[in-house]
Amino acid sequence: MSGSVSGSGSGSVGRIVYFFCIAVFVMATLLISNAVFADETPITLEHVNISARDRASILRGAKLFAGTCMMCHTAKYLENNKFARESGITLDKMPINQKEWLMNVVPPDLSLEARVRGADWLYTYMHSFYKDPSRPTGFNNLLVPNTMMTNIFAAMQGVQEREPEREIITPIFGDNKPHYYQVLKLVQSGTQTPEEFDDTTRDLVNFLVYASDPHARERKSIGIYVLLFLAIFFVIVYALKKLIWKKIK
């Protein structure tokens, strides 16, 4: 009897140890996976309010893209887009045949960049350049460290420098990442005030979101009519079903 009790007790202890080990393993796995698959952005992404209905904003962003971004970047998927052509975004003006680039790094096509990165990412990236003499371009970026892109917005935004005493420490849990303006300070003003630069980059992001899906607004509008048709069709079919089954019964 005592042996049975002893065996039962040892079995209970064994099960407790077993489940404890499983719990420790699960927690360790979660910690490791969280560290590996956590958001890779070292700073907080700033939210930008854009609207596909604001055609004036999209047009301003398209003209800025044509006059600034298109010196290095292409938007080949907008080849047949009437809105883009009217803004000066055409294949013959894109650097498609450019062979030599700094450090042999070819700038990416930006047609679908907003769908890949997201509007907040693009908006934050445009604000996060700072002066760095150690880089070939003379600039670096908080969101994409050691980027090969120079700060094409320096004339408008001004020049920012990184606060030497502020280090970026990415937390394992929570969203305590610093904002770009907590790490950078404006040391040289540009042609625009910070508020004006916010509006300028908002227009550019609005255009890039439009470029990644030019027919999104029309598709959503059609979707409302499709859902309305299906709702009416459901009522008709349900009434027909009731009528048929009433005759059968």
Backbone bond lengths (Angstrom), bond angles and torsions (degrees), N, CA, C in turn:
res aa  C-N    CA-C-N  psi(-1)  N-CA   C-N-CA  omega(-1)  CA-C   N-CA-C  phi
1 M - - - 1.467 - - 1.521 110.94 -
2 S 1.337 113.91 -46.63 1.467 118.11 179.52 1.512 110.63 -64.84
3 G 1.353 115.49 -35.63 1.460 118.60 178.81 1.517 110.77 -64.20
4 S 1.361 115.74 -37.97 1.461 119.74 178.78 1.513 111.38 -65.13
5 V 1.335 115.05 -43.49 1.466 119.16 179.03 1.519 110.63 -64.04
6 S 1.344 114.30 -42.20 1.469 118.90 -179.85 1.517 110.55 -63.07
7 G 1.342 114.67 -42.08 1.468 117.64 -179.66 1.512 111.09 -65.96
8 S 1.346 116.34 -39.12 1.461 120.13 179.14 1.523 110.97 -64.75
9 G 1.365 115.48 -39.55 1.459 118.89 179.56 1.511 112.38 -66.28
10 S 1.323 115.99 -42.39 1.472 119.33 179.61 1.518 110.66 -66.43
11 G 1.361 114.82 -34.23 1.465 117.71 177.87 1.518 111.53 -66.01
12 S 1.335 116.50 -39.32 1.462 120.49 178.81 1.523 110.63 -64.17
13 V 1.338 115.85 -42.31 1.470 120.00 177.90 1.516 110.43 -62.84
14 G 1.343 115.10 -40.33 1.464 118.79 179.68 1.520 111.58 -62.93
15 R 1.348 115.86 -40.76 1.458 119.04 179.30 1.527 111.02 -66.90
16 I 1.330 116.08 -38.01 1.467 119.57 178.48 1.520 110.63 -63.09
17 V 1.323 115.80 -44.76 1.474 120.41 178.40 1.517 110.43 -62.82
18 Y 1.331 115.67 -40.19 1.473 120.78 -178.72 1.525 110.45 -62.70
19 F 1.342 116.13 -49.55 1.465 119.52 -179.43 1.522 111.51 -67.59
20 F 1.342 116.63 -31.44 1.462 119.40 176.63 1.523 110.42 -64.75
21 C 1.344 115.55 -43.13 1.470 120.04 178.58 1.520 110.64 -63.12
22 I 1.353 116.66 -40.28 1.461 120.31 177.87 1.519 110.52 -62.20
23 A 1.341 116.50 -42.77 1.464 120.65 -179.84 1.522 111.26 -63.22
24 V 1.337 115.91 -42.58 1.467 120.33 178.45 1.519 110.53 -62.90
25 F 1.329 115.79 -41.98 1.472 120.55 179.77 1.523 111.34 -62.91
26 V 1.345 116.35 -43.90 1.460 120.75 179.83 1.529 110.59 -63.15
27 M 1.337 116.96 -44.01 1.456 120.38 179.69 1.520 111.63 -63.86
28 A 1.325 116.09 -40.88 1.466 119.93 178.34 1.522 110.64 -64.35
29 T 1.337 116.12 -40.36 1.464 120.14 178.75 1.512 111.45 -63.61
30 L 1.344 116.46 -41.86 1.458 120.33 178.68 1.522 111.81 -63.74
31 L 1.330 116.10 -41.03 1.464 119.76 179.12 1.516 111.38 -64.12
32 I 1.317 116.26 -44.00 1.465 120.42 -178.86 1.516 110.73 -67.10
33 S 1.343 116.41 -44.97 1.461 119.97 -179.21 1.511 111.04 -65.53
34 N 1.342 116.34 -35.32 1.458 119.53 178.05 1.520 110.91 -66.04
35 A 1.319 116.14 -38.04 1.469 119.76 179.21 1.516 111.26 -70.70
36 V 1.355 116.50 -35.16 1.460 120.25 -176.44 1.514 111.43 -80.18
37 F 1.350 115.96 -43.13 1.452 119.61 -173.61 1.520 112.97 -102.62
38 A 1.308 117.82 13.83 1.463 120.65 179.48 1.518 110.04 -67.98
39 D 1.312 114.20 164.04 1.448 119.80 176.67 1.521 109.41 -55.46
40 E 1.319 115.93 124.33 1.458 120.75 -174.00 1.524 112.52 -80.91
41 T 1.316 117.74 -7.02 1.455 119.14 -179.17 1.522 110.00 -70.17
42 P 1.318 118.74 125.17 1.467 121.49 -176.86 1.519 113.33 -77.52
43 I 1.340 118.02 -14.29 1.458 121.26 179.52 1.517 109.00 -129.02
44 T 1.312 115.88 166.08 1.462 121.29 178.99 1.528 110.33 -71.62
45 L 1.317 116.72 133.66 1.463 120.86 177.29 1.524 109.11 -78.03
46 E 1.323 115.56 130.36 1.459 120.79 178.71 1.526 109.76 -82.43
47 H 1.326 116.25 135.22 1.466 120.00 -179.70 1.522 110.15 -79.09
48 V 1.332 115.70 137.51 1.459 120.78 178.37 1.525 108.61 -121.80
49 N 1.322 115.50 131.85 1.463 121.41 178.99 1.530 109.53 -91.80
50 I 1.325 115.94 110.19 1.459 121.43 179.33 1.520 108.29 -126.32
51 S 1.323 115.59 163.07 1.453 120.62 -178.82 1.517 109.97 -146.86
52 A 1.331 115.47 132.45 1.468 120.17 177.31 1.522 111.09 -69.45
53 R 1.333 117.11 -15.84 1.457 120.87 179.09 1.524 112.56 -83.47
54 D 1.319 116.89 -15.06 1.465 120.60 -178.67 1.522 109.01 -85.55
55 R 1.316 115.85 80.63 1.463 120.96 -177.08 1.526 112.26 -66.52
56 A 1.315 117.39 -30.87 1.468 119.93 178.74 1.522 110.03 -64.73
57 S 1.332 116.73 -40.53 1.464 121.10 177.81 1.525 110.87 -64.90
58 I 1.320 116.24 -43.59 1.477 120.12 -179.98 1.524 110.25 -63.35
59 L 1.323 116.60 -39.78 1.459 120.49 179.65 1.525 110.82 -64.87
60 R 1.328 116.76 -43.26 1.468 119.34 177.53 1.531 110.43 -62.06
61 G 1.331 116.51 -41.39 1.457 120.13 178.70 1.511 112.14 -65.13
62 A 1.339 116.86 -37.31 1.465 121.03 179.08 1.529 110.99 -65.25
63 K 1.319 116.31 -41.28 1.471 119.70 178.93 1.525 110.93 -67.89
64 L 1.333 117.04 -36.16 1.461 120.16 176.38 1.524 110.29 -66.14
65 F 1.320 116.52 -40.67 1.464 120.82 177.83 1.527 110.28 -61.64
66 A 1.331 116.61 -44.96 1.465 120.86 -178.58 1.522 111.97 -64.49
67 G 1.332 116.54 -36.76 1.456 119.74 -175.91 1.509 114.94 -89.53
68 T 1.339 117.83 -16.86 1.467 120.82 -175.56 1.523 112.56 -123.68
69 C 1.311 115.99 -62.74 1.473 120.73 -173.36 1.529 112.64 -67.05
70 M 1.331 116.24 -32.17 1.456 119.70 -173.85 1.528 112.95 -74.64
71 M 1.323 117.11 -1.13 1.459 118.80 172.97 1.527 110.42 -67.00
72 C 1.335 116.40 -27.33 1.468 120.79 -179.32 1.524 112.28 -123.32
73 H 1.318 117.41 -35.64 1.456 121.44 -173.35 1.525 111.92 -98.55
74 T 1.321 114.86 155.45 1.458 121.83 175.15 1.529 109.19 -112.25
75 A 1.332 114.33 167.48 1.472 121.73 173.51 1.526 105.60 -145.39
76 K 1.318 115.00 65.78 1.465 121.10 -170.15 1.516 113.88 -64.32
77 Y 1.323 117.84 -27.29 1.459 119.57 -177.98 1.522 112.69 -75.36
78 L 1.329 116.81 -4.64 1.458 120.69 176.50 1.522 111.41 -97.80
79 E 1.321 115.63 16.60 1.467 120.43 -175.55 1.525 111.94 -55.67
80 N 1.318 117.27 -40.93 1.464 121.12 -175.99 1.524 112.87 -104.25
81 N 1.324 116.75 16.18 1.455 120.41 -179.35 1.532 109.36 -87.88
82 K 1.327 114.99 119.97 1.468 120.43 -176.47 1.517 111.42 -63.47
83 F 1.311 116.59 -42.00 1.460 121.49 -179.07 1.523 110.50 -60.64
84 A 1.329 116.96 -41.83 1.465 120.91 -179.97 1.526 111.02 -67.78
85 R 1.315 117.22 -42.39 1.469 120.22 179.60 1.524 111.48 -61.45
86 E 1.335 115.97 -39.33 1.466 119.37 179.40 1.525 111.58 -66.71
87 S 1.333 116.38 -21.58 1.465 121.01 179.57 1.528 112.26 -91.60
88 G 1.327 116.88 -1.12 1.456 120.58 179.19 1.508 114.39 94.36
89 I 1.326 117.62 10.59 1.466 121.84 179.83 1.525 108.33 -94.46
90 T 1.317 115.81 93.87 1.462 122.09 -179.05 1.527 109.63 -130.17
91 L 1.328 115.44 157.72 1.464 120.21 -176.60 1.517 112.55 -60.47
92 D 1.332 117.01 -37.35 1.467 119.82 -176.62 1.528 112.31 -67.37
93 K 1.340 117.18 -17.54 1.468 120.33 179.18 1.521 112.25 -98.46
94 M 1.331 117.88 -6.80 1.459 121.18 -179.44 1.526 110.60 -84.97
95 P 1.328 117.14 148.47 1.482 120.63 -179.36 1.533 112.10 -79.56
96 I 1.334 115.83 54.25 1.467 120.26 -176.08 1.525 111.01 -69.86
97 N 1.313 116.39 -37.23 1.468 120.75 -175.58 1.526 113.04 -94.72
98 Q 1.315 117.07 8.69 1.466 120.41 177.94 1.526 109.28 -66.02
99 K 1.314 117.36 127.74 1.467 121.30 -175.65 1.523 113.34 -101.99
100 E 1.316 117.51 -33.10 1.459 120.76 -174.70 1.525 110.63 -108.62
101 W 1.348 115.03 126.26 1.453 122.16 177.88 1.519 108.99 -130.91
102 L 1.312 116.01 158.77 1.461 121.09 179.69 1.522 110.30 -59.53
103 M 1.328 116.21 126.78 1.465 123.04 179.84 1.527 112.09 56.90
104 N 1.345 116.21 22.62 1.474 122.08 179.43 1.526 113.38 58.77
105 V 1.323 116.62 27.43 1.458 121.89 177.48 1.526 108.55 -98.78
106 V 1.340 116.31 112.33 1.458 121.42 -177.83 1.531 109.73 -82.41
107 P 1.326 119.02 122.85 1.468 120.95 178.68 1.535 110.28 -60.40
108 P 1.321 117.65 139.94 1.462 120.11 -176.60 1.526 112.76 -73.89
109 D 1.325 115.04 155.90 1.455 120.83 171.32 1.527 108.04 -71.21
110 L 1.331 116.87 136.99 1.466 120.58 -173.01 1.527 113.42 -103.22
111 S 1.317 117.38 12.57 1.461 119.41 -178.27 1.519 112.20 -57.96
112 L 1.339 116.95 -43.22 1.458 121.75 -175.47 1.526 112.55 -113.49
113 E 1.317 117.26 15.20 1.463 120.66 -175.08 1.528 112.20 -61.05
114 A 1.323 117.06 -36.77 1.460 119.65 -178.63 1.522 111.89 -67.50
115 R 1.321 117.27 -31.50 1.468 120.05 178.49 1.523 110.65 -74.55
116 V 1.320 116.28 -29.31 1.465 120.56 -179.99 1.524 110.65 -79.67
117 R 1.319 116.56 -46.99 1.470 121.89 -172.89 1.520 113.99 -94.21
118 G 1.313 116.30 -38.64 1.451 119.95 -174.44 1.522 111.54 99.21
119 A 1.320 116.81 152.08 1.461 121.66 -176.35 1.529 112.02 -64.50
120 D 1.330 117.60 -42.64 1.473 120.53 -178.67 1.522 111.25 -63.42
121 W 1.325 116.28 -38.05 1.472 120.35 179.36 1.531 110.12 -62.96
122 L 1.318 116.53 -47.07 1.467 120.41 -179.07 1.520 111.04 -62.98
123 Y 1.314 116.44 -42.85 1.470 121.13 -179.39 1.521 110.80 -62.71
124 T 1.324 116.49 -43.26 1.468 120.80 -179.94 1.523 110.60 -67.99
125 Y 1.309 116.59 -40.56 1.472 121.19 179.79 1.529 110.98 -58.80
126 M 1.329 116.69 -43.18 1.460 120.51 -178.54 1.522 112.40 -65.46
127 H 1.325 117.13 -23.64 1.464 121.38 -178.86 1.532 113.15 -93.33
128 S 1.321 117.69 -8.13 1.468 120.62 -166.20 1.522 114.98 -103.23
129 F 1.314 118.17 14.12 1.462 120.16 177.46 1.527 110.20 -78.39
130 Y 1.315 115.05 144.62 1.466 119.92 176.58 1.524 109.60 -146.55
131 K 1.309 114.99 158.48 1.457 121.31 -176.91 1.524 110.15 -69.86
132 D 1.338 115.45 130.84 1.465 120.97 179.48 1.529 108.59 -148.05
133 P 1.325 118.01 95.58 1.472 121.50 -177.06 1.529 113.83 -60.24
134 S 1.325 117.69 -18.46 1.461 119.94 -178.25 1.529 112.37 -76.42
135 R 1.319 117.58 -14.97 1.446 121.58 -178.76 1.529 110.62 -89.51
136 P 1.342 117.97 149.64 1.476 120.63 -179.23 1.522 113.55 -58.89
137 T 1.350 116.26 -31.57 1.463 120.09 -178.96 1.523 112.56 -89.41
138 G 1.338 116.58 -11.18 1.455 120.65 -177.34 1.515 113.38 87.33
139 F 1.349 117.02 -0.96 1.455 121.38 -179.63 1.516 110.61 -135.26
140 N 1.321 114.62 155.91 1.460 121.98 175.11 1.524 107.46 -132.96
141 N 1.333 116.25 177.21 1.458 120.09 -177.56 1.521 109.87 -140.69
142 L 1.329 116.68 134.58 1.460 120.53 -179.54 1.525 112.18 -65.84
143 L 1.325 116.84 -38.11 1.459 120.69 -175.30 1.518 111.53 -76.46
144 V 1.326 116.77 -35.48 1.471 121.96 177.86 1.523 107.45 -126.61
145 P 1.326 117.53 84.32 1.460 119.94 -178.71 1.528 112.21 -57.12
146 N 1.327 115.22 139.46 1.461 123.06 178.18 1.525 112.68 63.21
147 T 1.325 116.50 30.88 1.458 120.10 175.41 1.518 110.35 -63.86
148 M 1.332 115.63 149.45 1.457 120.09 178.89 1.522 111.40 -90.50
149 M 1.327 116.61 -1.05 1.464 119.86 178.66 1.515 109.66 -82.67
150 T 1.310 116.42 134.60 1.455 120.18 175.46 1.520 109.38 -82.58
151 N 1.299 116.74 168.96 1.464 120.82 -179.70 1.524 109.58 -85.63
152 I 1.329 115.49 92.50 1.457 119.70 -179.78 1.530 111.59 -74.01
153 F 1.332 116.07 -8.80 1.459 120.21 -179.38 1.528 112.58 -97.76
154 A 1.330 117.47 4.76 1.467 120.63 -173.88 1.521 112.51 -59.41
155 A 1.330 116.92 -37.99 1.463 119.45 -178.52 1.519 111.14 -65.16
156 M 1.324 116.76 -37.25 1.469 120.71 179.73 1.520 112.08 -81.49
157 Q 1.325 115.83 -49.88 1.465 120.94 -175.13 1.518 112.85 -76.70
158 G 1.313 116.38 -36.07 1.452 121.57 -169.81 1.517 109.60 101.75
159 V 1.314 116.90 -173.36 1.465 121.81 -177.27 1.521 109.66 -108.59
160 Q 1.320 115.46 129.97 1.458 121.62 177.64 1.534 109.39 -108.70
161 E 1.314 115.29 149.46 1.460 121.31 174.80 1.523 108.87 -124.46
162 R 1.296 114.89 151.92 1.463 119.40 -179.04 1.517 110.02 -84.83
163 E 1.335 115.36 135.91 1.453 120.57 176.23 1.526 108.52 -68.06
164 P 1.328 118.41 117.92 1.470 120.12 -174.44 1.517 113.76 -63.70
165 E 1.329 117.37 -27.86 1.460 119.28 -176.33 1.524 112.64 -86.85
166 R 1.336 118.31 -7.79 1.460 120.83 -177.05 1.528 109.93 -99.51
167 E 1.321 116.27 112.29 1.458 121.83 176.73 1.523 109.48 -100.47
168 I 1.315 115.58 147.05 1.455 120.77 178.51 1.524 108.81 -93.58
169 I 1.321 116.32 115.27 1.460 121.84 178.21 1.521 107.57 -117.13
170 T 1.331 116.05 113.87 1.451 120.83 -179.04 1.515 110.26 -79.97
171 P 1.329 119.03 118.76 1.464 121.01 -179.52 1.516 111.88 -72.69
172 I 1.335 115.81 151.03 1.465 119.87 176.74 1.518 109.97 -73.87
173 F 1.333 116.44 -42.53 1.452 120.81 178.21 1.520 109.40 -118.05
174 G 1.335 114.87 154.31 1.453 119.08 176.14 1.520 112.12 82.55
175 D 1.308 114.91 177.26 1.461 121.62 -178.55 1.524 108.21 -124.00
176 N 1.320 115.67 68.05 1.452 121.38 -178.48 1.524 112.51 -104.85
177 K 1.324 115.88 23.99 1.457 119.41 179.24 1.521 109.71 -70.17
178 P 1.323 117.76 144.19 1.469 120.03 -178.28 1.524 111.41 -72.33
179 H 1.316 116.07 157.41 1.456 122.02 171.39 1.525 108.11 -83.05
180 Y 1.319 116.29 157.44 1.468 119.37 -177.37 1.529 110.93 -59.82
181 Y 1.338 117.43 -36.56 1.465 120.55 -176.81 1.526 112.75 -73.95
182 Q 1.334 117.09 -10.38 1.461 120.06 174.50 1.525 111.48 -85.18
183 V 1.327 115.73 -17.50 1.465 121.22 -178.10 1.526 111.29 -105.73
184 L 1.326 116.59 -27.65 1.462 121.38 -176.55 1.524 110.61 -112.53
185 K 1.317 115.51 151.13 1.465 120.82 174.44 1.521 109.03 -131.18
186 L 1.321 115.73 143.24 1.461 122.04 -179.61 1.527 108.78 -81.46
187 V 1.330 116.77 116.61 1.460 120.95 -177.14 1.522 111.81 -106.66
188 Q 1.326 116.01 -13.25 1.473 119.65 179.43 1.518 108.46 -145.75
189 S 1.307 117.30 120.52 1.463 121.10 -176.82 1.517 111.43 -72.42
190 G 1.330 114.92 150.78 1.449 120.63 176.52 1.514 111.19 -103.34
191 T 1.315 116.28 -163.57 1.464 120.58 -178.94 1.525 111.82 -76.71
192 Q 1.342 116.86 -13.97 1.457 121.13 -179.59 1.521 110.82 -118.87
193 T 1.309 115.26 150.89 1.456 119.80 172.08 1.527 108.28 -74.09
194 P 1.330 118.17 162.84 1.470 119.48 177.96 1.532 112.85 -55.26
195 E 1.323 117.15 -36.64 1.468 120.48 179.09 1.520 110.57 -67.68
196 E 1.325 116.78 -41.62 1.463 120.46 179.02 1.528 110.73 -66.40
197 F 1.317 116.33 -37.95 1.465 119.43 178.32 1.525 110.76 -66.97
198 D 1.329 117.15 -36.21 1.465 120.25 175.05 1.526 110.40 -59.17
199 D 1.329 116.54 -43.55 1.465 120.60 179.63 1.528 111.28 -65.95
200 T 1.325 116.41 -39.29 1.462 120.78 -179.25 1.528 110.94 -64.16
201 T 1.324 116.19 -47.71 1.462 119.36 -179.92 1.531 111.23 -69.34
202 R 1.320 117.12 -30.78 1.472 120.22 175.61 1.536 109.88 -62.61
203 D 1.329 116.33 -42.29 1.470 119.98 177.92 1.523 110.93 -62.71
204 L 1.325 116.67 -42.29 1.460 120.44 -179.11 1.526 110.94 -65.61
205 V 1.317 117.15 -42.33 1.464 120.52 177.62 1.522 110.32 -65.24
206 N 1.310 116.97 -38.90 1.465 121.05 178.43 1.528 110.11 -60.34
207 F 1.325 116.29 -40.81 1.465 119.40 177.60 1.526 111.64 -67.36
208 L 1.321 117.55 -42.80 1.460 120.54 -178.92 1.530 111.51 -64.11
209 V 1.329 116.57 -35.48 1.468 119.99 175.45 1.521 109.71 -66.87
210 Y 1.326 116.37 -41.92 1.471 120.27 175.80 1.529 110.77 -61.66
211 A 1.331 116.63 -43.76 1.465 120.91 -178.00 1.522 111.68 -61.71
212 S 1.327 117.25 -33.55 1.462 120.40 -177.87 1.527 112.02 -73.67
213 D 1.332 117.37 -18.68 1.469 120.95 178.88 1.525 108.27 -158.08
214 P 1.336 117.49 76.67 1.473 120.91 -173.93 1.529 114.23 -61.85
215 H 1.317 117.69 -24.40 1.470 120.26 -174.77 1.527 112.20 -103.20
216 A 1.317 117.28 15.80 1.466 119.93 -177.46 1.528 111.35 -61.70
217 R 1.320 117.45 -42.95 1.465 120.46 -177.43 1.525 110.78 -64.55
218 E 1.333 116.93 -44.98 1.458 120.27 179.78 1.523 111.13 -65.43
219 R 1.333 115.98 -39.21 1.466 119.81 -179.36 1.522 111.20 -64.18
220 K 1.322 116.92 -40.78 1.457 120.21 178.98 1.531 111.28 -67.05
221 S 1.339 116.34 -36.93 1.465 119.68 178.56 1.521 110.86 -65.37
222 I 1.336 116.26 -43.73 1.464 120.37 178.28 1.526 110.02 -64.26
223 G 1.329 116.92 -36.22 1.457 120.90 -179.06 1.520 112.58 -59.06
224 I 1.345 116.97 -35.65 1.470 120.46 179.07 1.521 110.40 -63.36
225 Y 1.349 116.46 -43.32 1.463 120.29 179.63 1.529 111.14 -68.26
226 V 1.331 116.62 -35.73 1.465 119.99 177.95 1.524 110.70 -63.59
227 L 1.336 116.55 -44.97 1.467 120.24 178.76 1.528 111.19 -64.53
228 L 1.322 116.96 -38.29 1.460 120.49 178.12 1.528 110.37 -64.59
229 F 1.335 116.88 -42.66 1.473 121.07 177.78 1.527 110.92 -61.43
230 L 1.346 116.52 -44.21 1.457 120.12 -179.49 1.531 111.30 -64.17
231 A 1.323 117.18 -36.53 1.462 120.29 178.85 1.527 110.79 -64.94
232 I 1.333 116.57 -45.10 1.472 120.27 178.42 1.522 111.00 -65.85
233 F 1.341 114.98 -40.86 1.469 119.54 -179.64 1.524 110.39 -64.25
234 F 1.324 117.39 -36.42 1.461 120.93 178.28 1.523 111.14 -63.40
235 V 1.336 116.49 -42.04 1.471 120.02 179.20 1.522 110.35 -62.58
236 I 1.331 117.04 -42.48 1.468 120.83 -179.79 1.523 110.91 -64.85
237 V 1.332 116.79 -46.03 1.461 120.89 -179.29 1.526 110.82 -64.65
238 Y 1.334 117.00 -39.78 1.468 119.88 179.84 1.533 110.69 -65.43
239 A 1.334 116.13 -41.08 1.471 119.38 178.02 1.529 110.50 -64.79
240 L 1.343 116.83 -38.65 1.459 121.15 177.82 1.518 111.21 -65.30
241 K 1.315 116.80 -39.77 1.466 121.47 178.39 1.531 110.61 -62.99
242 K 1.343 117.16 -43.06 1.455 120.91 178.87 1.519 111.16 -62.75
243 L 1.316 116.31 -39.37 1.456 121.04 -179.42 1.527 111.23 -66.63
244 I 1.342 117.08 -44.32 1.456 121.45 -178.45 1.523 110.13 -65.67
245 W 1.311 118.05 -46.69 1.471 121.25 -177.70 1.531 111.24 -69.19
246 K 1.321 116.89 -26.87 1.469 119.42 176.43 1.516 110.54 -66.59
247 K 1.343 117.07 -38.64 1.460 120.64 178.38 1.517 111.56 -70.61
248 I 1.362 116.40 -36.14 1.453 120.45 -179.46 1.535 110.02 -67.13
249 K 1.312 117.08 -42.89 1.448 120.60 179.80 1.526 111.69 -66.76
